[in-house]
Amino acid sequence: MPLKKSDVPPISEIDVDAMVAPWVLPFGIGPTRAAWLAIAYIVALGLVNLTNVLDPQAFVLGGGLAASADLYIGPIQTWFT
């Protein structure tokens, strides 16, 4: 059965803490750091998929990712290997 617009809760009612809890609880970190780890994991997963398809020599990450590399580059390298 397809979802109706009334079935989807507004953004203000979505429990963000519950969404990041799997990242927060095991590592004992705050939700902001957990969100960065989740983003890093998703980026690493995408890079792994690109590697399997294209077999590139290198990746260049730019834009907003480059500005905050200290927050996510370590986890990306960990999950990428």
Protein Blocks (a to p, Z undefined) as FASTA:
>chain_A
ZZdfklpccfklpcfklmmmmmmmmnopafklmmmmmmmmmmmmmmmmmmmmnopabdcd
ehjllmmmmmmmmmmmmmmZZ
